[in-house]
Amino acid sequence: MKINLDDMIWFDTQNCFIDGSWQKPKSDNYISLINPSDGQEICKIARSMKDDVDLSVASAKNALSGEWGNYTALDRSRMLQKIRNVVKEKIDVLAKLESFDVGKPLAQSKADANALERYLEFYSGAADKIHGDTIPYQSGYTVYSLREPHGVTAHIIPWNYPMQIIGRSVVAALTMGNAVVLKPSEDACLTALAFADICREAGLPKGALNVLSGLGHEAGQMLSEHPDVNHISFTGSVSVGSQIQKSAAKNIVPVTLELGGKSPQIVFSDANIDEAVPFLLKAGLQNAGQTCSASSRILIQNSIYSKVEEVLIKAYKKLSVGPAIEDFDVGPLISDKQVKTVERYLKFGSDLKKLAEAKINPDSCSKGSFVAPTLFGDVDPQHILAQEEIFGPIQVLIPFSDEEEAVKIANGTKYGLVTGLWTKDGSRQMRMAKSIKAGQIFINNYGAGGGVELPFGGVGHSGFGREKGIEALNSFSILKTVAVNHG
């Protein structure tokens, strides 16, 4: 598929979006953005530094005392609808940008673009429906509560799902009246920059959204440490999340951390295997396994282990792997650096039973960042491939005997983000949902179609706080209590 990427980039990639306009980075330094499907440079992006961060935060702060700060909830609702309408017009081009930038198969990128539009639809409808409460109290008092914005919110997002995370994080923050500074990953930021220009086109007041490209240890760290930031939302690795939390602690500001997982799907003997297998496969290999909620562990009850193993082997052998824009089943990893990380884990699996390895398209993948999706069987729950987040297309099959053992294995990592459960037994469904430590439990499905309405977040090393749904609006606001003594 021949597509001219230059024809799709209508916005300014080399500048920062600050105070409603594109501004040259003060450092006059730039970073190469690479297409992971072929290793070629897409364009240059700004390498933002301290001066750019300071200007962005100041712009956001001024917006709160200016036009944006005077917007009513209804005004915000209507503005988000305007932004949504522009996104709808650009769904196809946003999807193609994401495929080139992230290496995500085109159908998956299209789903992400549609998800961004759905977030805007959901939150625009919710903006004027977040109410406080009246609280019964002593005679002579009327007590009520209000939901107010934090102020300036910083959003540091990863490269794997830019549009989805903008929807669940940035849009939710704007819904509650916060002013945003967004720092997308230096590895994939085209749709974040595109979203900035979409907001400009829709008429979002100056300073309500500022977008800085740049390196995580420079612009990202400076933003997280900035004394005028009032809330931080971060999605990424445990190690960086820990640093973000330390930075927030110095300024006594709240954080929302979504840090990844080692999510299991648990298949009992009474499960409908034909229904389960597509979810077992897709949830582990979507975006080449570079998904925080990837189902990298598949737990299978002993009595059906061989049958499920056989079906999955056949499914792996049918997978197509190739350039993202050509819409193969699995695309490349984000970078050669990530390839090296995944290959290191594959070496750790040299002592395991390799069940299947998908074939990479030989005609068009010689220069891209590709790793063959690989399935291992009969894996010990304590093996490194069953314990650590790989962020690549590797899945392990783990047999179990009974419900008690399944819970022990499922809870046997430092993570707790998502769990899938496959069983027709209603009582077991309830027991397992209560016993498993995770932020989301999906029974006889996985992901529920993305569900923007469903609060998302984890426990343990998967982080804390919730995004998506109405719960996100609580996270991106402060509860104020007002007590009136009227006698």
N, C-alpha and C positions, 0 to 999 in steps of 0.2 A: 504494500500500500504506500503510494508516494504522496506525501503531504508536505507542503512548504510551511514550515513552522513560522517563518517570518511574517507570513500573511495573517497569522493568528495573534501575534503579539501587538496589540493596539496601545498598550500602556508602556510606561517608562520603566524598563528593567534596571537601569543603571543608577537610579536615584532613590532617595528615601521619600516616603510619603509623610510629610509633616505639616500640620496646620492646614490641611485641605489642598496641598499642592506638592508637586514633585520637586525635591531639593537635592542638589549635589552633595554627596557626603563630604564633610569637612576635611577628612583625611585625604581625599582624592585618590583613594585606593579601592581596588575592585577584586572580585573573586570570580573564577570561572565556574559556571554552572554546566554540569556534564550530563548528557543523555546516557543513562545506564544500559540502554539497549545496544548502543554502538560505540560508546566511549568518546563520542565527539562533543565538542563544546557547543552548548545551546546559545549562550550569551554571557555577558558579564553582569554581575550584580554588585551593588554597593557594599563596601566593607565598613559598616557603621562603627563609630567609636564613641568616646565619652561625650564629645560636643553634640553629636547627633542624638544620643540618648537624652542628654539634658534638654535639648530643644523639644524633643518629642514629649517628655514628661511635662515640661512647662506648657506646651501647647494643650495637652490634655487637662492640665490644672486650670488653665485659662478658660477652656471650654465649659467647665463646670460652673464658672462664675459668669458665663456669657450666654449665648443663644441656646446651646445644648442644655445647660443647667436649668433654663427656664421652660424647657419642654415639659408639657404634661404627659401623663401616661398615654393618653389618647394620641397626642402628637407623636410619641415614640412608636406607637402601634402603626400609625399611618406612614411614618418614615420607613419602618422595616418592611411594610408592604411595598413601598416604592422600590426599595433595594431588591426585594424578592422579584418584582416584575422585570428588573434588568437582568437578574440572574437567569430567569426563565428564558429570556431572549438569547442568552449566551451559553445555555446548557451544553450544546455540542462542542463549542470551542473550548469551554472549561474542561470538558472531559478529555479532549485531545491534548491540551496543555499538561494535564495531570499525567497522562500516559507517557508523554515525552520526558517529563520531569522526574517522575517517581519510578517509572518502569512498570507501571501497573497495566495489565491488560485492559483494552479499551472498554469492554463491557463493565468491568469493575470500576473504572474511572467514571463512566456514565452514571453508575449507581451512586457514586460519591457526589457527583454534581447534583443529582436529583435529591440526595439527602440534604445538601446545603439549602436547596430551595425549600425543602420540607421543614427544616429548622426555622427558616425565616417565616414560613406560614404559621408554624406552631407558636413561635414566640411573639410574632406580631399580634396574634389573637389573644395571647396571655397578658400582654403588657398592661392593660387597664383592668385586669381581673385579679391582681394580687392585692388582697385586702389585709388590713390589720384586724385586731379583735377588740371587743370591749370586755373588760374583766370585772366580774362582781367583786366588790370590796366593801369597805366600811361605810356606814351611813354618812352622807354628806360628801362622798367622793364619787367622781366618775373617772374611771381608769381605762385607757385604751392604748393600743400599740400601733406602731407605724413601721413600714418597710422602706428603708432609705438606701441609696447607693453607698458603696464604700468610698468612692471618689475616683482616684486613678487606679486602674487595674492593669497589671502587666500579664501578658499571655505569651509564654515561651513554648512553642509547639514543635513537634518532630516532623520528620520528612515523610512518614509512611501514610498519613491520612490528613493532609492539610485542610482540604475542604470540609471534611466531617468535623474536625476539631475546631475549626473556625466557627462552624455552625453551633456546636454544643457549648463552646466556651465564649468566644467573642460576641456572638449574637445574643447569648443569654445575658452577658454583662451589659451590653447596650440596652437590652430590654428594661433593665432595672435602673437605667440612667447613669451608669458609670461612663467615664471617658477612658478609652483603651489605648494602650501601647502594645502592639503585636510584634514579636520577634520570631519569624519563621526560621526553620532550619536552613543553613547555608547549602544543604544538599538538594533541597526542593522547595522553592518559594514562589514559583510562577503564579500559582492560583491565589496565593496570599496577596501578591502585588496586584493581580487582576481584581481581586475583591476590593482593594483600596480604591481602585479607579472606578469600579462599579458604584461604590458608596459616594464617590465624588459626583458621578453622573446623576445619581438619584437625588442629590441635594443634601446629603448628611452634613450638618453644621461643622465648620472648621474645628479641628482639634478633637472631635468626638472619637475619631479613629486615626491612629498614627501607625505606620508600618515601617520597620527597620530590618533590612537584610543585614547579615553579618555573621561573624563566628560566635559560637556559643560561649567560649571562654573569654570573649571580649565584650561584644554588645549584650549578650545574654546575661553574663555575670554582672556587668555594670547596671543593667536594668533591674536585676533582682536585688541589688544592693542599694538602689537609689532611695534616699530618705523621703522623697515625696510620692513614692508608690504606696498605695493603701491596701492592696491585695495582690497576690501572685497566684496565677494558675499555671501549672507546669505538667506537661506530659512527656515522659522520656525514661531514661535509665534510672536505676536505684541510686547509683553513685552520684549522678548529677542532682537527682532529687534531694539527696541528703545535703548537698551543698546549698541548694536553693532554700531548704528549710533553715539552715544555719544563717543564711543571709537575712531571711525574713525575721528570724529571732532577734537579730541585732536591732531591727527597726520596730519590733513588736507588731508585725502585721500578719494577718491570717494567710494561709496557703491552701490550695487544693492540689493534691499530688496524685497523678495516675501514672504508675511506674512499671506496669507490665505484669506478666504472670507465667504460670506453667499449667495452663488450664487443662483439666481432664474431661473426657467424655466417658461415661460409664455405661456399658452395655450388658444388661442382664439377659438371662436365658429366655425370658418371655418377651423380649423386645421384637419389634417388627424390623428385621434386619434390612429388608429392601428399602424401608423408609429411612433408616438410620445411616446407611453407608454414604449417601451423597453428602450428608451433614458432617460425618466423620472426616471425609476427604476435604471438602471445601473449607471447613472451619480451620483446618490445619495448614492448607496450602494457599489460601487466598492471599494475594499480594506477596507471593513466594514465601509465605510463612512469617512475613514481617508485620505481624499484627500482635498487639499487646494481649489480646484475648484469644490468640491462636490455640486451637486444640492440638497441642503437641504430644499429649499423652492420651492413649486410648486404652481404657481398662475393659477387659472382656472376661465374662464369667467362663470358667473352665469348660463347662459342658458345651458351649458353642464357640469356643476359641478357634478351633481349626476351621470351622465354617466361615467365620468372619474374616479370619486371616486370608483364606483363599479368595474371598470376594474382593478384599482390599488389594491383594496382589494383582488381580486382573484389572482393577480400576487404575492402579498406578501405571500399568503397562500401556494403557490407552491414553495417558496424559500427553498433551502436546506442550512443548516448551519453546518459546521464541520471543521475538521483539514485541514490545507492549502494544504498539500501534497496530500490529497485525492481529491482535486479539487471540493469541494462543491461550490455552488453559492457565499456564503459568508464565510469568515474565521474568526479567532479570532481578537480581538484588540491586540495591540502591547504588552500590559502589564496589570497586575492587577491594577496598578496605573491608567491607562487609563480607565479601567473598572469602577473604583470608580467615575471617573469624569463623565462618561456617565450616570451611575446610578443616580448621583446627578441631572443631567438634566432630567432624566425620572421622578424623584420625582417632579420637577417643572411642569411636564406635567400631574400631577395627577388630575388637574382640567379640563383637556381637553378631548375631545371626541377621545378615542383610537379606531381607525378603524380596525387595524390589527397588529398582532405580529407573525413573522415567528417562526418556530419551530427549536430548536437546536437539533442536532443529539444526543440522550441520550447515545448511546453506546460508543462514543469515545471522549466526550468533558468534562469529569468530572473534569479534572485538568487544562484545558486551560483557556485562558482569553476571554471568550465568553459573548456577549450581544445579545439578540434577536433583529433583525431589527424591528423597530416599526414605524407605520404610524399613524399620528394624523390628524383629519379633522376639518374644520371650525375654523381655528386658527386665532386669532386677529394678525394683522401684527406687533403690538407692544409687543406681548408676548415674554418672554425671549427665548423660543424655536425658535422664528422667527427672533430673533435679534442677538443672540450670536453664534459664531462658536463652535459647539459641538465636532467635530472630532469623530463621531461615527455614527452607522447606524440608524439615526433618521431623518425622513422626515415629513414636515408639509404641509398640503393643505390649501391654502388661496383663498377664492373666491374674484372676483372683477367684477365690472359692465361694465366698458368701458376702452378705451385706456388711458385716463387721469389718472384714478385710478390705472391702472396697472403700469404706469410709476412711480407714487408716491410711490407705495408699493415697486417696484423694487429698487428704489433709496433711500428707507427709512431705510437703515442701514449704519453703519460706513465703510462698506466694498465696494469694487467695482472691482471684479476680472473677473468673467465670467457671461454671461447671455445667456440663450437659449430662442428663440422666435419661436413659432409655429403658423403660419398663412399663408394663400395663397394670402392674399391681398398685392400686391407689394408696393403700396403707404404706407400702414401701416408699412411694413417692413422697409422702408427708414426712416419714421418718428421716429419709435421706436429706430432704431439703432443710430439715432442722439441724441435722448433724454435720453437714458439710460447711466448712468455713470459706465463704466466698461472697462477693458483692452481688452476683447475679447467679441464679439457678434456672436453667432451662430444662423442662421436662418434655421429652419426646419432640424436641426441636433444639436448635442452637442459634441464638441471636435474635429470634423472633422477628426476622426481617429487618433488623437494624433498629426498629422501635425508638424514634426520637423521644417518645413519651416516657421511656423506661429509665429511671435513675441508674447511673453507671458509675462504678468505682469499686475499690477493693479493700481488703484487709491485709494486715501483715506488710510484707515488702511490696505489695501491689499498691500501697499508698492509702490515702484517706481523703474524705470529702466526696461529694457526688456532683456529677454533671449529667446533663440530659434531663428532660421532664421538668415538672414544676419545681422539683427539689433543687435544681440548679439555680433557680431564681432566688431561693432562700440563701444559697451559698454566696451569691453575688449581691447580697444586700445585708444591711444591719438592722436588727430589730430594736426599735426605740420604744420605751414605755413612758407614757405621759399620765400623771396622776393629778387630777384637778380637785382641789378642796373648795367646794362652793357652798358649804355650810348646810 
